Amino acid sequence: HFHIRKIFRPRTYVYMGLWSLIGLGLLYSLLTRDRLELNVLHDRNPQFVTLTDGSIRNGYTVKLLNMIPEPRTIVVTMQGLEGADMVVVGDDIPAGRSFAIPVEPDRLKMLRVFVRQPADQIRAPAQTFKFRVEDRASFESNEYTATFNAPEPLR
């Protein structure tokens, strides 16, 4: 014959508590995840190019991840690296320290970005600067610290 105590033993309560904690942990991580991400890859070869005017150019692959189900415009800004500007390859965006780029919903947008710094502004063979992305509508932002490589000064 059936007794309710056979189903609800102390062991059952312990298992229920453990699974509830696991479920709450997963729910918390889902609700607090970043909805805007930035990944930056520096070109390996060549690490830098000397242009005809003497300035140095580095290439980067910038990946913008829009993890919400609606399109948005992401503003990419370069912080630090005095005198430098960015150019997006393949887009009609003028060179500058900041540009806005539309990103489709739940998609990754991959950009080829060249950062150029005049020779007289270069202070060291390796300088750090930041790529900062921001959605001004939702105030979400993210940043990545990158390295700008230049030749060693001649002695």
C-alpha positions in Angstrom: 0.0 0.0 0.0 1.1 3.6 -0.7 2.5 6.1 1.9 3.5 9.7 1.1 6.6 9.3 3.3 8.1 6.9 0.7 8.2 9.7 -1.9 9.2 12.6 0.4 12.2 11.3 2.3 15.0 13.6 3.6 17.2 12.5 0.7 14.5 13.7 -1.8 14.6 17.2 -0.1 18.4 17.3 -0.4 18.3 16.5 -4.1 15.5 19.0 -4.7 17.6 21.7 -2.9 20.7 20.9 -4.9 18.9 21.0 -8.2 17.2 24.2 -7.2 20.5 25.8 -6.5 21.9 24.7 -9.8 18.9 26.1 -11.6 19.1 29.4 -9.8 22.8 29.6 -10.7 22.1 29.0 -14.4 19.3 31.6 -14.3 21.6 34.2 -12.7 24.4 33.6 -15.2 21.9 33.9 -18.1 20.4 37.2 -16.8 23.7 38.9 -16.0 25.7 38.0 -19.1 27.1 40.7 -21.4 24.8 41.6 -24.3 27.6 43.5 -26.2 31.0 41.9 -26.6 34.2 43.0 -28.3 37.0 40.7 -29.5 40.2 42.2 -31.1 42.9 40.3 -33.0 46.2 42.1 -33.9 47.7 41.1 -37.2 50.6 38.7 -36.7 52.4 39.3 -40.0 53.4 42.0 -40.6 53.1 43.5 -37.2 53.3 47.0 -38.6 53.7 48.7 -41.9 55.7 51.9 -42.5 53.7 54.1 -44.9 55.2 56.5 -47.5 54.7 59.5 -45.2 56.7 57.8 -42.4 53.6 57.0 -40.3 53.2 53.5 -38.9 50.1 51.4 -39.5 48.9 48.3 -37.5 46.0 46.1 -38.6 43.3 44.6 -36.4 40.3 42.3 -36.8 37.6 43.7 -34.6 34.5 41.5 -33.9 31.4 43.1 -32.5 28.8 40.7 -30.9 25.3 41.9 -30.6 23.5 39.4 -28.3 20.0 40.9 -28.3 17.2 40.2 -30.8 17.1 43.8 -32.2 19.5 45.7 -34.5 21.6 48.5 -32.9 24.2 51.0 -33.8 27.5 50.4 -32.0 30.0 53.3 -31.6 33.7 52.1 -31.7 36.2 54.6 -30.2 39.9 54.5 -29.8 41.3 55.8 -26.5 44.9 56.7 -26.0 47.6 56.5 -28.7 48.0 60.3 -29.3 47.7 61.5 -32.9 46.5 58.2 -34.2 43.4 57.5 -36.3 41.4 54.5 -37.5 40.2 53.4 -40.9 37.6 50.7 -41.5 38.5 48.6 -44.6 35.6 48.2 -47.0 33.3 50.9 -45.6 32.9 54.5 -46.6 33.7 55.7 -43.1 36.2 58.6 -42.9 39.4 58.1 -40.9 39.0 59.3 -37.3 39.1 58.2 -33.7 35.5 57.1 -33.6 32.9 55.6 -35.9 29.4 54.2 -35.7 28.6 50.8 -37.2 25.2 49.1 -37.5 25.0 45.5 -36.2 22.2 43.1 -37.0 20.3 41.3 -34.2 21.9 38.3 -32.6 24.9 38.5 -35.0 28.6 39.0 -35.1 30.0 41.9 -37.2 33.6 41.5 -38.3 35.6 44.6 -39.2 39.1 45.1 -40.6 40.5 48.2 -38.9 43.8 49.9 -39.6 45.2 52.2 -36.9 47.7 54.7 -38.1 50.0 56.9 -36.0 52.4 59.6 -37.3 56.1 58.9 -36.9 56.7 62.0 -34.7 54.0 60.8 -32.2 55.5 57.3 -31.6 56.9 57.1 -28.1 57.9 53.4 -27.8 58.1 50.3 -29.9 55.0 48.9 -28.1 52.2 51.2 -26.9 48.9 50.2 -25.4 45.6 51.8 -26.2 41.9 50.8 -25.9 39.2 50.0 -28.3 35.9 50.9 -26.6 32.5 49.9 -28.0 29.2 51.5 -26.8 25.6 51.3 -27.5 24.4 54.8 -26.7 20.7 53.8 -26.7 21.1 51.2 -23.9 24.4 52.6 -22.3 26.1 49.2 -22.6 29.8 49.3 -23.3 32.9 47.1 -23.4 36.5 47.7 -24.0 39.7 45.9 -25.1 43.3 46.9 -24.4 45.3 46.5 -27.6 49.0 47.0 -28.4 50.3 49.2 -31.2 53.7 48.0 -32.5 56.3 50.2 -34.1 59.9 49.7 -35.2 62.7 50.0 -32.7 64.4 53.5 -33.0 67.7 53.5 -34.9 70.7 54.2 -32.8 
